[in-house]
Amino acid sequence: MEWVVGVGTVLGLLFLALGVASIRTGWTLPWARRHVRHHRVYGTGALLMGASCVLQGLFYFGALPTPSWEVRFFAANALLLTGILLLGAGQLPAVRRNG
Protein backbone atom coordinates (compact mmCIF):
# COMPACT_ATOMS: atom_id res chain seq x y z
CA MET A 1 0.00 0.00 0.00
CA GLU A 2 2.90 2.35 0.63
CA TRP A 3 3.88 2.39 -3.04
CA VAL A 4 0.43 3.69 -4.03
CA VAL A 5 0.72 6.61 -1.62
CA GLY A 6 4.33 7.17 -2.70
CA VAL A 7 3.35 7.36 -6.38
CA GLY A 8 0.55 9.78 -5.50
CA THR A 9 3.00 11.94 -3.57
CA VAL A 10 5.46 12.00 -6.48
CA LEU A 11 2.67 12.95 -8.88
CA GLY A 12 1.67 15.69 -6.44
CA LEU A 13 5.23 17.03 -6.51
CA LEU A 14 5.11 17.04 -10.32
CA PHE A 15 1.83 18.98 -10.19
CA LEU A 16 3.44 21.48 -7.82
CA ALA A 17 6.36 21.94 -10.24
CA LEU A 18 3.95 22.35 -13.16
CA GLY A 19 1.95 24.94 -11.24
CA VAL A 20 5.03 26.98 -10.32
CA ALA A 21 6.32 26.84 -13.91
CA SER A 22 2.96 27.90 -15.28
CA ILE A 23 2.57 30.82 -12.88
CA ARG A 24 6.16 32.08 -13.13
CA THR A 25 6.94 31.59 -16.83
CA GLY A 26 3.68 30.69 -18.55
CA TRP A 27 5.02 27.25 -19.50
CA THR A 28 2.57 24.35 -19.73
CA LEU A 29 2.83 20.78 -20.90
CA PRO A 30 3.14 20.46 -24.70
CA TRP A 31 -0.25 18.78 -25.17
CA ALA A 32 -2.01 21.51 -23.15
CA ARG A 33 -0.38 24.57 -24.73
CA ARG A 34 -3.04 25.01 -27.36
CA HIS A 35 -5.85 25.03 -24.82
CA VAL A 36 -4.51 27.08 -21.90
CA ARG A 37 -5.45 30.76 -22.14
CA HIS A 38 -4.86 31.93 -18.55
CA HIS A 39 -1.58 30.56 -17.24
CA ARG A 40 -1.85 31.93 -13.71
CA VAL A 41 -5.29 30.41 -13.14
CA TYR A 42 -4.14 27.11 -14.65
CA GLY A 43 -1.01 27.11 -12.48
CA THR A 44 -2.99 27.86 -9.33
CA GLY A 45 -5.23 24.87 -10.06
CA ALA A 46 -2.19 22.64 -10.52
CA LEU A 47 -0.75 23.91 -7.23
CA LEU A 48 -3.95 23.08 -5.35
CA MET A 49 -4.14 19.58 -6.82
CA GLY A 50 -0.47 18.95 -6.07
CA ALA A 51 -0.83 20.23 -2.51
CA SER A 52 -3.71 17.84 -1.91
CA CYS A 53 -1.72 14.81 -3.09
CA VAL A 54 1.44 15.76 -1.19
CA LEU A 55 -0.42 16.48 2.05
CA GLN A 56 -2.17 13.12 1.90
CA GLY A 57 1.21 11.42 1.48
CA LEU A 58 2.73 13.35 4.37
CA PHE A 59 -0.20 12.42 6.60
CA TYR A 60 0.05 8.76 5.64
CA PHE A 61 3.80 8.47 6.28
CA GLY A 62 3.54 10.33 9.59
CA ALA A 63 5.57 13.39 8.62
CA LEU A 64 2.72 15.64 9.79
CA PRO A 65 0.39 15.20 12.75
CA THR A 66 -2.70 13.46 11.44
CA PRO A 67 -6.08 15.16 11.88
CA SER A 68 -9.27 13.14 11.94
CA TRP A 69 -10.23 11.25 8.81
CA GLU A 70 -13.16 13.59 8.21
CA VAL A 71 -10.91 16.63 8.06
CA ARG A 72 -8.49 14.85 5.74
CA PHE A 73 -11.30 13.59 3.50
CA PHE A 74 -13.15 16.88 3.11
CA ALA A 75 -10.01 19.02 2.85
CA ALA A 76 -8.46 16.78 0.19
CA ASN A 77 -11.68 16.69 -1.80
CA ALA A 78 -12.10 20.46 -1.54
CA LEU A 79 -8.54 21.07 -2.75
CA LEU A 80 -8.88 18.60 -5.62
CA LEU A 81 -12.26 19.92 -6.76
CA THR A 82 -11.09 23.54 -6.60
CA GLY A 83 -7.94 22.61 -8.51
CA ILE A 84 -9.92 20.84 -11.23
CA LEU A 85 -12.28 23.81 -11.56
CA LEU A 86 -9.34 26.21 -11.86
CA LEU A 87 -7.65 24.01 -14.46
CA GLY A 88 -10.85 24.17 -16.48
CA ALA A 89 -11.22 27.92 -15.95
CA GLY A 90 -7.67 28.44 -17.20
CA GLN A 91 -8.72 26.95 -20.53
CA LEU A 92 -11.75 29.18 -21.08
CA PRO A 93 -11.44 31.83 -23.79
CA ALA A 94 -10.82 35.41 -22.70
CA VAL A 95 -13.83 37.70 -22.33
CA ARG A 96 -13.74 40.51 -24.86
CA ARG A 97 -15.62 43.74 -24.23
CA ASN A 98 -16.71 46.01 -27.05
CA GLY A 99 -16.79 49.58 -26.00
PyMOL CGO cylinders between C-alpha atoms (Angstrom):
from pymol import cmd
from pymol.cgo import CYLINDER

trace = [
    CYLINDER, 0.00, 0.00, 0.00, 2.90, 2.35, 0.63, 0.3, 1, 1, 1, 1, 1, 1,
    CYLINDER, 2.90, 2.35, 0.63, 3.88, 2.39, -3.04, 0.3, 1, 1, 1, 1, 1, 1,
    CYLINDER, 3.88, 2.39, -3.04, 0.43, 3.69, -4.03, 0.3, 1, 1, 1, 1, 1, 1,
    CYLINDER, 0.43, 3.69, -4.03, 0.72, 6.61, -1.62, 0.3, 1, 1, 1, 1, 1, 1,
    CYLINDER, 0.72, 6.61, -1.62, 4.33, 7.17, -2.70, 0.3, 1, 1, 1, 1, 1, 1,
    CYLINDER, 4.33, 7.17, -2.70, 3.35, 7.36, -6.38, 0.3, 1, 1, 1, 1, 1, 1,
    CYLINDER, 3.35, 7.36, -6.38, 0.55, 9.78, -5.50, 0.3, 1, 1, 1, 1, 1, 1,
    CYLINDER, 0.55, 9.78, -5.50, 3.00, 11.94, -3.57, 0.3, 1, 1, 1, 1, 1, 1,
    CYLINDER, 3.00, 11.94, -3.57, 5.46, 12.00, -6.48, 0.3, 1, 1, 1, 1, 1, 1,
    CYLINDER, 5.46, 12.00, -6.48, 2.67, 12.95, -8.88, 0.3, 1, 1, 1, 1, 1, 1,
    CYLINDER, 2.67, 12.95, -8.88, 1.67, 15.69, -6.44, 0.3, 1, 1, 1, 1, 1, 1,
    CYLINDER, 1.67, 15.69, -6.44, 5.23, 17.03, -6.51, 0.3, 1, 1, 1, 1, 1, 1,
    CYLINDER, 5.23, 17.03, -6.51, 5.11, 17.04, -10.32, 0.3, 1, 1, 1, 1, 1, 1,
    CYLINDER, 5.11, 17.04, -10.32, 1.83, 18.98, -10.19, 0.3, 1, 1, 1, 1, 1, 1,
    CYLINDER, 1.83, 18.98, -10.19, 3.44, 21.48, -7.82, 0.3, 1, 1, 1, 1, 1, 1,
    CYLINDER, 3.44, 21.48, -7.82, 6.36, 21.94, -10.24, 0.3, 1, 1, 1, 1, 1, 1,
    CYLINDER, 6.36, 21.94, -10.24, 3.95, 22.35, -13.16, 0.3, 1, 1, 1, 1, 1, 1,
    CYLINDER, 3.95, 22.35, -13.16, 1.95, 24.94, -11.24, 0.3, 1, 1, 1, 1, 1, 1,
    CYLINDER, 1.95, 24.94, -11.24, 5.03, 26.98, -10.32, 0.3, 1, 1, 1, 1, 1, 1,
    CYLINDER, 5.03, 26.98, -10.32, 6.32, 26.84, -13.91, 0.3, 1, 1, 1, 1, 1, 1,
    CYLINDER, 6.32, 26.84, -13.91, 2.96, 27.90, -15.28, 0.3, 1, 1, 1, 1, 1, 1,
    CYLINDER, 2.96, 27.90, -15.28, 2.57, 30.82, -12.88, 0.3, 1, 1, 1, 1, 1, 1,
    CYLINDER, 2.57, 30.82, -12.88, 6.16, 32.08, -13.13, 0.3, 1, 1, 1, 1, 1, 1,
    CYLINDER, 6.16, 32.08, -13.13, 6.94, 31.59, -16.83, 0.3, 1, 1, 1, 1, 1, 1,
    CYLINDER, 6.94, 31.59, -16.83, 3.68, 30.69, -18.55, 0.3, 1, 1, 1, 1, 1, 1,
    CYLINDER, 3.68, 30.69, -18.55, 5.02, 27.25, -19.50, 0.3, 1, 1, 1, 1, 1, 1,
    CYLINDER, 5.02, 27.25, -19.50, 2.57, 24.35, -19.73, 0.3, 1, 1, 1, 1, 1, 1,
    CYLINDER, 2.57, 24.35, -19.73, 2.83, 20.78, -20.90, 0.3, 1, 1, 1, 1, 1, 1,
    CYLINDER, 2.83, 20.78, -20.90, 3.14, 20.46, -24.70, 0.3, 1, 1, 1, 1, 1, 1,
    CYLINDER, 3.14, 20.46, -24.70, -0.25, 18.78, -25.17, 0.3, 1, 1, 1, 1, 1, 1,
    CYLINDER, -0.25, 18.78, -25.17, -2.01, 21.51, -23.15, 0.3, 1, 1, 1, 1, 1, 1,
    CYLINDER, -2.01, 21.51, -23.15, -0.38, 24.57, -24.73, 0.3, 1, 1, 1, 1, 1, 1,
    CYLINDER, -0.38, 24.57, -24.73, -3.04, 25.01, -27.36, 0.3, 1, 1, 1, 1, 1, 1,
    CYLINDER, -3.04, 25.01, -27.36, -5.85, 25.03, -24.82, 0.3, 1, 1, 1, 1, 1, 1,
    CYLINDER, -5.85, 25.03, -24.82, -4.51, 27.08, -21.90, 0.3, 1, 1, 1, 1, 1, 1,
    CYLINDER, -4.51, 27.08, -21.90, -5.45, 30.76, -22.14, 0.3, 1, 1, 1, 1, 1, 1,
    CYLINDER, -5.45, 30.76, -22.14, -4.86, 31.93, -18.55, 0.3, 1, 1, 1, 1, 1, 1,
    CYLINDER, -4.86, 31.93, -18.55, -1.58, 30.56, -17.24, 0.3, 1, 1, 1, 1, 1, 1,
    CYLINDER, -1.58, 30.56, -17.24, -1.85, 31.93, -13.71, 0.3, 1, 1, 1, 1, 1, 1,
    CYLINDER, -1.85, 31.93, -13.71, -5.29, 30.41, -13.14, 0.3, 1, 1, 1, 1, 1, 1,
    CYLINDER, -5.29, 30.41, -13.14, -4.14, 27.11, -14.65, 0.3, 1, 1, 1, 1, 1, 1,
    CYLINDER, -4.14, 27.11, -14.65, -1.01, 27.11, -12.48, 0.3, 1, 1, 1, 1, 1, 1,
    CYLINDER, -1.01, 27.11, -12.48, -2.99, 27.86, -9.33, 0.3, 1, 1, 1, 1, 1, 1,
    CYLINDER, -2.99, 27.86, -9.33, -5.23, 24.87, -10.06, 0.3, 1, 1, 1, 1, 1, 1,
    CYLINDER, -5.23, 24.87, -10.06, -2.19, 22.64, -10.52, 0.3, 1, 1, 1, 1, 1, 1,
    CYLINDER, -2.19, 22.64, -10.52, -0.75, 23.91, -7.23, 0.3, 1, 1, 1, 1, 1, 1,
    CYLINDER, -0.75, 23.91, -7.23, -3.95, 23.08, -5.35, 0.3, 1, 1, 1, 1, 1, 1,
    CYLINDER, -3.95, 23.08, -5.35, -4.14, 19.58, -6.82, 0.3, 1, 1, 1, 1, 1, 1,
    CYLINDER, -4.14, 19.58, -6.82, -0.47, 18.95, -6.07, 0.3, 1, 1, 1, 1, 1, 1,
    CYLINDER, -0.47, 18.95, -6.07, -0.83, 20.23, -2.51, 0.3, 1, 1, 1, 1, 1, 1,
    CYLINDER, -0.83, 20.23, -2.51, -3.71, 17.84, -1.91, 0.3, 1, 1, 1, 1, 1, 1,
    CYLINDER, -3.71, 17.84, -1.91, -1.72, 14.81, -3.09, 0.3, 1, 1, 1, 1, 1, 1,
    CYLINDER, -1.72, 14.81, -3.09, 1.44, 15.76, -1.19, 0.3, 1, 1, 1, 1, 1, 1,
    CYLINDER, 1.44, 15.76, -1.19, -0.42, 16.48, 2.05, 0.3, 1, 1, 1, 1, 1, 1,
    CYLINDER, -0.42, 16.48, 2.05, -2.17, 13.12, 1.90, 0.3, 1, 1, 1, 1, 1, 1,
    CYLINDER, -2.17, 13.12, 1.90, 1.21, 11.42, 1.48, 0.3, 1, 1, 1, 1, 1, 1,
    CYLINDER, 1.21, 11.42, 1.48, 2.73, 13.35, 4.37, 0.3, 1, 1, 1, 1, 1, 1,
    CYLINDER, 2.73, 13.35, 4.37, -0.20, 12.42, 6.60, 0.3, 1, 1, 1, 1, 1, 1,
    CYLINDER, -0.20, 12.42, 6.60, 0.05, 8.76, 5.64, 0.3, 1, 1, 1, 1, 1, 1,
    CYLINDER, 0.05, 8.76, 5.64, 3.80, 8.47, 6.28, 0.3, 1, 1, 1, 1, 1, 1,
    CYLINDER, 3.80, 8.47, 6.28, 3.54, 10.33, 9.59, 0.3, 1, 1, 1, 1, 1, 1,
    CYLINDER, 3.54, 10.33, 9.59, 5.57, 13.39, 8.62, 0.3, 1, 1, 1, 1, 1, 1,
    CYLINDER, 5.57, 13.39, 8.62, 2.72, 15.64, 9.79, 0.3, 1, 1, 1, 1, 1, 1,
    CYLINDER, 2.72, 15.64, 9.79, 0.39, 15.20, 12.75, 0.3, 1, 1, 1, 1, 1, 1,
    CYLINDER, 0.39, 15.20, 12.75, -2.70, 13.46, 11.44, 0.3, 1, 1, 1, 1, 1, 1,
    CYLINDER, -2.70, 13.46, 11.44, -6.08, 15.16, 11.88, 0.3, 1, 1, 1, 1, 1, 1,
    CYLINDER, -6.08, 15.16, 11.88, -9.27, 13.14, 11.94, 0.3, 1, 1, 1, 1, 1, 1,
    CYLINDER, -9.27, 13.14, 11.94, -10.23, 11.25, 8.81, 0.3, 1, 1, 1, 1, 1, 1,
    CYLINDER, -10.23, 11.25, 8.81, -13.16, 13.59, 8.21, 0.3, 1, 1, 1, 1, 1, 1,
    CYLINDER, -13.16, 13.59, 8.21, -10.91, 16.63, 8.06, 0.3, 1, 1, 1, 1, 1, 1,
    CYLINDER, -10.91, 16.63, 8.06, -8.49, 14.85, 5.74, 0.3, 1, 1, 1, 1, 1, 1,
    CYLINDER, -8.49, 14.85, 5.74, -11.30, 13.59, 3.50, 0.3, 1, 1, 1, 1, 1, 1,
    CYLINDER, -11.30, 13.59, 3.50, -13.15, 16.88, 3.11, 0.3, 1, 1, 1, 1, 1, 1,
    CYLINDER, -13.15, 16.88, 3.11, -10.01, 19.02, 2.85, 0.3, 1, 1, 1, 1, 1, 1,
    CYLINDER, -10.01, 19.02, 2.85, -8.46, 16.78, 0.19, 0.3, 1, 1, 1, 1, 1, 1,
    CYLINDER, -8.46, 16.78, 0.19, -11.68, 16.69, -1.80, 0.3, 1, 1, 1, 1, 1, 1,
    CYLINDER, -11.68, 16.69, -1.80, -12.10, 20.46, -1.54, 0.3, 1, 1, 1, 1, 1, 1,
    CYLINDER, -12.10, 20.46, -1.54, -8.54, 21.07, -2.75, 0.3, 1, 1, 1, 1, 1, 1,
    CYLINDER, -8.54, 21.07, -2.75, -8.88, 18.60, -5.62, 0.3, 1, 1, 1, 1, 1, 1,
    CYLINDER, -8.88, 18.60, -5.62, -12.26, 19.92, -6.76, 0.3, 1, 1, 1, 1, 1, 1,
    CYLINDER, -12.26, 19.92, -6.76, -11.09, 23.54, -6.60, 0.3, 1, 1, 1, 1, 1, 1,
    CYLINDER, -11.09, 23.54, -6.60, -7.94, 22.61, -8.51, 0.3, 1, 1, 1, 1, 1, 1,
    CYLINDER, -7.94, 22.61, -8.51, -9.92, 20.84, -11.23, 0.3, 1, 1, 1, 1, 1, 1,
    CYLINDER, -9.92, 20.84, -11.23, -12.28, 23.81, -11.56, 0.3, 1, 1, 1, 1, 1, 1,
    CYLINDER, -12.28, 23.81, -11.56, -9.34, 26.21, -11.86, 0.3, 1, 1, 1, 1, 1, 1,
    CYLINDER, -9.34, 26.21, -11.86, -7.65, 24.01, -14.46, 0.3, 1, 1, 1, 1, 1, 1,
    CYLINDER, -7.65, 24.01, -14.46, -10.85, 24.17, -16.48, 0.3, 1, 1, 1, 1, 1, 1,
    CYLINDER, -10.85, 24.17, -16.48, -11.22, 27.92, -15.95, 0.3, 1, 1, 1, 1, 1, 1,
    CYLINDER, -11.22, 27.92, -15.95, -7.67, 28.44, -17.20, 0.3, 1, 1, 1, 1, 1, 1,
    CYLINDER, -7.67, 28.44, -17.20, -8.72, 26.95, -20.53, 0.3, 1, 1, 1, 1, 1, 1,
    CYLINDER, -8.72, 26.95, -20.53, -11.75, 29.18, -21.08, 0.3, 1, 1, 1, 1, 1, 1,
    CYLINDER, -11.75, 29.18, -21.08, -11.44, 31.83, -23.79, 0.3, 1, 1, 1, 1, 1, 1,
    CYLINDER, -11.44, 31.83, -23.79, -10.82, 35.41, -22.70, 0.3, 1, 1, 1, 1, 1, 1,
    CYLINDER, -10.82, 35.41, -22.70, -13.83, 37.70, -22.33, 0.3, 1, 1, 1, 1, 1, 1,
    CYLINDER, -13.83, 37.70, -22.33, -13.74, 40.51, -24.86, 0.3, 1, 1, 1, 1, 1, 1,
    CYLINDER, -13.74, 40.51, -24.86, -15.62, 43.74, -24.23, 0.3, 1, 1, 1, 1, 1, 1,
    CYLINDER, -15.62, 43.74, -24.23, -16.71, 46.01, -27.05, 0.3, 1, 1, 1, 1, 1, 1,
    CYLINDER, -16.71, 46.01, -27.05, -16.79, 49.58, -26.00, 0.3, 1, 1, 1, 1, 1, 1,
]
cmd.load_cgo(trace, "trace")
